[in-house]
Amino acid sequence: MHQSRDIVVILEDNLDRLEIMRGIVTSLPGDFDLRHFDTVGELRAHASTVFQHARLISLDYCLDGSQSNAAAPGTGMDAVNFLMQRNPVCPVIVHTALARESHKMAEALTGRGWKVEQVSFGSSDRVEKWRAAAMQLLGLTDGKA
């Protein structure tokens, strides 16, 4: 499959959160495809093709595998460990309500040269914060004066 557009990669198993992020990605200036994975195994399996065009990766920590019926969906830290074996390809948003895990993920990635922003999905302004982080990391402006 030929990918011609830039890709936003999201590791998330909560459909409500995914729809929020999908709405944000489609509203961004530019032309982005969204590739969603709900297990670390899926992310790994598609990394070689998806990461070629990735402009942003967003990782959740707590995955339950309910969308894919996966017995072992992995965690965001498993995804981080996988990313740390690769050269940085694009910035990363760590989006989770778990502050300690978010810090560990961000610290590990930053230590390997990845540019990282953290967004707490436990906060009431999480939608605005995720959008702002995505815009900033993608180098976009919203046209507001």
N, C-alpha and C positions, 0 to 999 in steps of 0.2 A: 504494500500500500504506500503510495507516494504522499508524503506530508509536505504541503507547500506553505502553510501558514504557521505562524509562531504558536507555540503550545503553552498553556498553563496546566501544570500537572497537579492534581489534588489527591492526596491520600486521606480519605474520609469515609466512614461507614454510616454516618447519621444522615438520612435523606433530607431532613429539614435543613441542616447545616449546608449540605451539598447544594440544595436549591438556592439558598442565600448566596453562596459563592458563585454558582452558575449565573444568577441574575446580575451579580456585580461584574463578572467577566464579560458577559454579553453587552453590558452598558459602557465598558471601557472604550476610550478612543483607541482605534486600531482594529485589527482583525485577528482575533485569537480563537484558536480551537481550545476546548477544554477536554482534557483526558483525565478521567476519574478512575481511581482504584480503591477498593475497599479492603484489600489485604496487601501485606508487604510482598508476598509471593507473586501477586499479579504485577506489582510495580517492578520487581526484579525481572520478571519474564519479558516485560515490554521496554525496559530501560534502554536497550541499545538502539531502538528505533525512535522512541519518544524523546529521549534526551538530546538527540541531534537537533531538534527544533524547540527545545524547552527554553522559555524565557523566564519562567517562574515556577517554583515548586512550593506547595503548601502541605504541611504534614500535621496530622493529628497524632496524639499519643495513644489514646485508648481506643482500640479496635476490637469489636466483638465478633466480627465475621458473619453477622446475621443476614446481610444482604446477599452474600454468596454461599451461605451455609458452610463456611470454612471452619474446620475444627481448630486450626491454629493460624489465626489471621496475622499474628505478629503484633508488634507495638511500633509506635513512632520511633523509639530508640533503635529497634531493629532496622528500620528504614535509614536512620542516621548512620548506623554502623555500615550499611551497604553503601551509602553516599560517600562515606569517609574513605572508601577504597577507590574512589574515582576522583579525577580532577574536577574542581568546581566548574559547572557548566552554566549556572544561572543563580540568582538569589533564591533564598528560601524563606518562607514564612512558617514559623512554628505556631500553630493555632490549637490551643488546648486550654481547658479550664484548670488544668493541674500545674500550678506555678512551679513546683520543684522539678517536675519532669520537663517542663518547657525550658527551664534554665539549663538543665543537663544537656538537652538536645542542642540548644543554641550554642552552649559553650563548646561542645564537642565539634560541631560543624565549623564554628568560627576558628577554632584551633587548627583546622585543616584548610583554612583559606576561603571557606564559603561565606558569603555575605548573608546575614540572618537578621530578621525582625521577628519579634514575638508579639502575638496578639492573644489576649486572654478571651476565650470564648465563654468565660463565666461572667463577664462584665455586660452591663446593659447596653453599652455603646459598641459592642463587638462588631456589628455590621459596618459601622462607619470606620472603625479602627482597621478592619481587614481591608476595606476598600482603600483607605489612605495608605496602608502599607503596600498594597499591590501597586497602586499608582506610583508611589515613590520608588519602589524597587524596579518597576518597569520603565522609569524615567518619563512618565506621562504627566501632563497637566490637565486639569479639568476645565480650563478656560475661565475660571472665576477670577475676578480682579481683586 
